[in-house]
Amino acid sequence: MPSRDAMLLVGGAAPAIGLPQPWQMGLQPAASPVMENITALNGYLTILCIGVVAAVLGLLLFIVWRFRARRNPNPATWSHNTRLEIAWTLIPVAILLAIAVPSFRLLYFENRVPEADLTLKVSGHQWYWSYEYPDLGIHFDAFLVPDSELKPGQPRLLTTDNPVVLPVGRTVRVLLSADDVIHSWSIPSLGLKTDSVPGRLNETWVRIIRPGLYYGNCAQLCGINHGFMPIMVQAMPPEAFANWVAEAHKKLAMN
C-alpha cells in the first residue's frame, strides 16, 4: 500500500467549484445529474411550501376579519359541514401526493445505478479514506492536509494529500464500506451522501458534468477526529484522466 509520501500531484490547476462559501444560503452549484434533480426538487418544494403557508395565512386572516366580534356578534352554532370535512381531507392528500411523486422519482433515479464506465471503491477508517480503482489496479489513502502544509488557495479542513480523480462525463459506480465504525461519504455539489458501514457494501453512482475540484467530508459522527477526514475529488476530461492513470500506475499501483 502506498504511504502518505506517495502523493500523486495532479497536473493543471482546477477551479474549486464544489466548495461551501461564507454566508451561503442556498445549495452548492450542481455538478451531476443527481444534484441537478435535487436542486430542482428543492426549488419545487420551496415554492409548494410557500404556497401552502400563503394559503393558510390568507385563510386565517379572512377568518379573523369575517368572524370578528363586531361583524359577527352571535357566533354560529353549527358543528359539522360535510363539504368542509371532505375539502380539508382531500386537499392535504393532494399536497402530499404532489410531494411524494417527484420525491420517489428522485429516489429511484439516485438508487438505480446505470451501467458504469468505471468503478471506485471507498473505505472509511478512523480517520481517513482509502480509495481503490479495481478496474485500473490503483489504490491509495487520502489524509487531511494540516494547516501548516496548506498552499495558497487550498481550503482548510477540506484539502487532502491525494485527491480522488474521476473523468468528466463518465458514469462511475461507487462501492462503499468501512474498516471500523460507520462513516458517510458525502460531497454536496455532486449529490452524494452514502454511509460506509463495516461488513456491508453500499452502492451509489455519480456522473460529473464539468471539470473542477469538489469537496466533501464524513457526514456520520465517527469519533474524536470525525471533522478531520475530508473528501477531495478532482474531475478532469477523459483524455487528461487517461494521462493521470498512466502516471498513477507508476506511483499508486497496487502491490
C-alpha positions as CSV (number, residue, x, y, z in Angstrom):
1,M,0.0,0.0,0.0
2,P,1.4,3.4,-0.9
3,S,2.3,5.6,2.0
4,R,1.3,9.3,2.5
5,D,4.6,10.3,0.9
6,A,3.5,8.6,-2.3
7,M,1.2,11.6,-3.1
8,L,0.5,12.0,-6.8
9,L,0.2,15.6,-7.8
10,V,-2.4,16.1,-10.4
11,G,-1.2,18.4,-13.1
12,G,-3.0,21.6,-14.1
13,A,-4.9,24.0,-11.9
14,A,-8.6,23.1,-11.5
15,P,-11.2,25.6,-10.3
16,A,-12.7,24.9,-6.9
17,I,-16.4,24.5,-7.8
18,G,-17.9,22.3,-5.2
19,L,-16.9,24.4,-2.2
20,P,-19.1,26.0,0.5
21,Q,-18.9,29.8,0.6
22,P,-19.1,32.1,3.6
23,W,-22.8,33.1,4.4
24,Q,-24.0,30.7,1.7
25,M,-27.8,30.4,1.9
26,G,-28.6,28.0,-1.0
27,L,-27.3,24.7,-2.2
28,Q,-23.9,24.4,-3.9
29,P,-24.0,24.6,-7.7
30,A,-25.0,21.2,-9.1
31,A,-22.2,19.3,-10.9
32,S,-24.0,16.0,-11.5
33,P,-27.4,14.8,-12.8
34,V,-28.4,13.7,-9.3
35,M,-27.6,17.0,-7.8
36,E,-29.4,18.8,-10.6
37,N,-32.5,16.8,-9.8
38,I,-32.1,17.5,-6.1
39,T,-31.8,21.2,-6.7
40,A,-34.9,21.2,-8.9
41,L,-36.9,19.3,-6.3
42,N,-35.7,21.7,-3.6
43,G,-36.9,24.6,-5.6
44,Y,-40.2,23.0,-6.4
45,L,-40.8,22.1,-2.7
46,T,-39.9,25.6,-1.6
47,I,-42.5,27.1,-3.9
48,L,-45.1,24.5,-2.8
49,C,-44.4,25.2,0.9
50,I,-44.6,29.0,0.3
51,G,-48.0,28.4,-1.5
52,V,-49.3,26.3,1.5
53,V,-48.1,29.0,4.0
54,A,-49.7,31.8,2.0
55,A,-53.0,29.9,1.6
56,V,-53.2,29.1,5.3
57,L,-52.2,32.6,6.3
58,G,-54.8,34.1,3.9
59,L,-57.5,31.8,5.2
60,L,-56.6,32.7,8.8
61,L,-56.7,36.4,8.1
62,F,-60.0,36.0,6.3
63,I,-61.5,34.2,9.3
64,V,-60.2,36.9,11.7
65,W,-61.8,39.5,9.6
66,R,-65.0,37.8,8.6
67,F,-65.8,36.4,12.1
68,R,-64.6,39.2,14.3
69,A,-67.0,40.1,17.2
70,R,-68.1,43.4,15.7
71,R,-69.2,41.8,12.4
72,N,-70.4,38.5,13.8
73,P,-71.8,39.2,17.4
74,N,-73.7,36.0,17.5
75,P,-71.4,33.0,16.8
76,A,-72.7,30.2,14.6
77,T,-73.8,27.1,16.4
78,W,-73.3,24.5,13.6
79,S,-70.8,21.8,14.4
80,H,-70.5,19.8,11.2
81,N,-70.1,20.6,7.5
82,T,-69.7,17.6,5.1
83,R,-68.2,19.7,2.2
84,L,-65.7,21.3,4.5
85,E,-64.7,17.9,6.0
86,I,-64.1,16.5,2.5
87,A,-62.1,19.6,1.5
88,W,-59.7,19.6,4.4
89,T,-59.1,15.9,3.9
90,L,-58.6,15.8,0.1
91,I,-56.5,19.0,-0.1
92,P,-53.8,17.7,2.3
93,V,-53.8,14.4,0.4
94,A,-53.3,16.2,-2.9
95,I,-50.4,18.2,-1.3
96,L,-48.8,15.0,0.0
97,L,-49.1,13.4,-3.4
98,A,-47.5,16.4,-5.0
99,I,-44.6,16.0,-2.7
100,A,-44.3,12.2,-2.8
101,V,-44.4,11.6,-6.6
102,P,-41.4,13.7,-7.5
103,S,-39.6,12.6,-4.3
104,F,-40.0,8.9,-5.1
105,R,-38.9,9.5,-8.7
106,L,-35.7,11.2,-7.5
107,L,-35.0,8.4,-5.0
108,Y,-35.4,5.8,-7.8
109,F,-33.1,7.9,-10.0
110,E,-30.5,8.1,-7.3
111,N,-30.6,4.4,-6.3
112,R,-30.7,2.8,-9.7
113,V,-27.1,2.6,-10.7
114,P,-26.7,2.8,-14.5
115,E,-24.2,0.8,-16.5
116,A,-20.8,2.1,-15.3
117,D,-17.7,3.1,-17.2
118,L,-15.6,3.0,-14.0
119,T,-15.7,1.6,-10.5
120,L,-14.4,3.3,-7.4
121,K,-14.2,1.5,-4.1
122,V,-14.3,3.7,-1.0
123,S,-13.3,2.5,2.5
124,G,-13.7,4.7,5.6
125,H,-11.3,4.5,8.5
126,Q,-10.7,6.4,11.7
127,W,-9.9,8.9,10.4
128,Y,-9.1,8.9,6.7
129,W,-10.4,7.4,3.4
130,S,-8.9,4.7,1.2
131,Y,-9.7,4.5,-2.5
132,E,-9.3,1.8,-5.0
133,Y,-9.9,1.6,-8.7
134,P,-10.3,-2.1,-9.2
135,D,-10.5,-1.8,-13.0
136,L,-7.2,0.1,-13.1
137,G,-5.2,-1.5,-10.4
138,I,-4.8,1.7,-8.4
139,H,-5.1,2.1,-4.6
140,F,-4.2,5.0,-2.2
141,D,-5.1,6.6,1.1
142,A,-6.3,10.2,1.4
143,F,-5.4,12.2,4.6
144,L,-6.2,15.7,5.6
145,V,-3.5,18.2,4.8
146,P,-2.7,20.1,8.0
147,D,-2.9,23.8,8.2
148,S,0.9,24.2,8.3
149,E,1.2,22.5,4.9
150,L,-1.6,24.2,3.0
151,K,-0.7,26.0,-0.2
152,P,-2.4,29.3,-1.3
153,G,-5.9,28.7,-2.4
154,Q,-6.3,25.3,-0.7
155,P,-9.3,25.3,1.7
156,R,-8.7,24.5,5.3
157,L,-10.1,21.2,6.6
158,L,-11.2,20.2,3.1
159,T,-7.9,19.5,1.3
160,T,-6.4,16.0,1.1
161,D,-3.0,14.9,0.1
162,N,-4.3,12.5,-2.6
163,P,-7.5,13.7,-4.4
164,V,-9.9,11.2,-6.0
165,V,-9.6,11.7,-9.7
166,L,-12.6,11.0,-11.9
167,P,-13.3,11.6,-15.6
168,V,-15.9,14.1,-16.6
169,G,-19.0,12.7,-18.4
170,R,-18.4,9.1,-17.4
171,T,-20.7,7.1,-15.2
172,V,-18.8,6.0,-12.0
173,R,-20.1,3.2,-9.8
174,V,-19.1,3.9,-6.2
175,L,-18.8,1.0,-3.7
176,L,-18.6,1.9,-0.1
177,S,-17.6,0.1,3.1
178,A,-15.7,0.8,6.3
179,D,-13.0,-0.8,8.3
180,D,-14.1,0.1,11.9
181,V,-17.2,2.3,12.5
182,I,-19.9,3.8,10.4
183,H,-18.8,6.7,8.2
184,S,-20.6,8.6,5.4
185,W,-19.1,9.7,2.1
186,S,-20.7,13.0,1.3
187,I,-20.0,15.5,-1.5
188,P,-22.8,18.1,-1.6
189,S,-22.2,19.5,-5.1
190,L,-22.3,16.0,-6.6
191,G,-25.4,15.0,-4.7
192,L,-23.5,12.2,-2.9
193,K,-24.2,11.0,0.7
194,T,-23.9,7.3,1.3
195,D,-23.0,5.5,4.5
196,S,-19.9,3.4,4.7
197,V,-20.7,0.5,7.1
198,P,-18.4,-2.2,8.4
199,G,-19.3,-5.6,6.9
200,R,-21.6,-4.2,4.4
201,L,-21.1,-3.0,0.8
202,N,-23.3,0.0,-0.2
203,E,-23.5,1.3,-3.8
204,T,-24.1,4.6,-5.4
205,W,-23.1,6.4,-8.6
206,V,-22.0,9.7,-10.0
207,R,-21.5,11.4,-13.4
208,I,-19.7,14.7,-13.1
209,I,-20.7,17.2,-15.7
210,R,-17.8,19.7,-15.6
211,P,-14.1,19.7,-14.6
212,G,-13.1,21.1,-11.3
213,L,-12.4,20.4,-7.6
214,Y,-15.3,19.2,-5.5
215,Y,-15.1,18.9,-1.7
216,G,-17.0,17.0,1.0
217,N,-16.4,15.2,4.3
218,C,-17.6,12.4,6.5
219,A,-21.2,13.1,7.4
220,Q,-21.6,10.5,10.1
221,L,-20.2,11.1,13.5
222,C,-17.4,8.6,13.7
223,G,-15.2,9.6,16.6
224,I,-13.0,12.3,18.0
225,N,-11.4,13.2,14.6
226,H,-14.7,13.0,12.7
227,G,-14.2,16.6,11.5
228,F,-10.8,15.8,10.1
229,M,-11.5,13.3,7.3
230,P,-12.4,15.4,4.2
231,I,-13.1,14.3,0.7
232,M,-11.5,15.9,-2.3
233,V,-12.5,15.0,-5.9
234,Q,-10.8,16.3,-9.0
235,A,-12.8,15.9,-12.2
236,M,-11.0,16.2,-15.5
237,P,-11.6,15.5,-19.2
238,P,-11.3,11.8,-20.2
239,E,-8.0,12.5,-22.1
240,A,-6.4,14.1,-19.0
241,F,-7.8,11.2,-16.8
242,A,-6.1,8.7,-19.1
243,N,-2.8,10.6,-18.6
244,W,-3.4,10.6,-14.8
245,V,-4.0,6.8,-14.9
246,A,-0.7,6.2,-16.7
247,E,1.2,8.3,-14.2
248,A,-0.7,6.8,-11.2
249,H,0.4,3.3,-12.3
250,K,3.9,4.3,-11.5
251,K,3.2,5.7,-8.1
252,L,-0.1,4.3,-6.8
253,A,-0.3,0.9,-8.3
254,M,-1.5,-1.9,-6.0
255,N,1.2,-4.4,-5.0
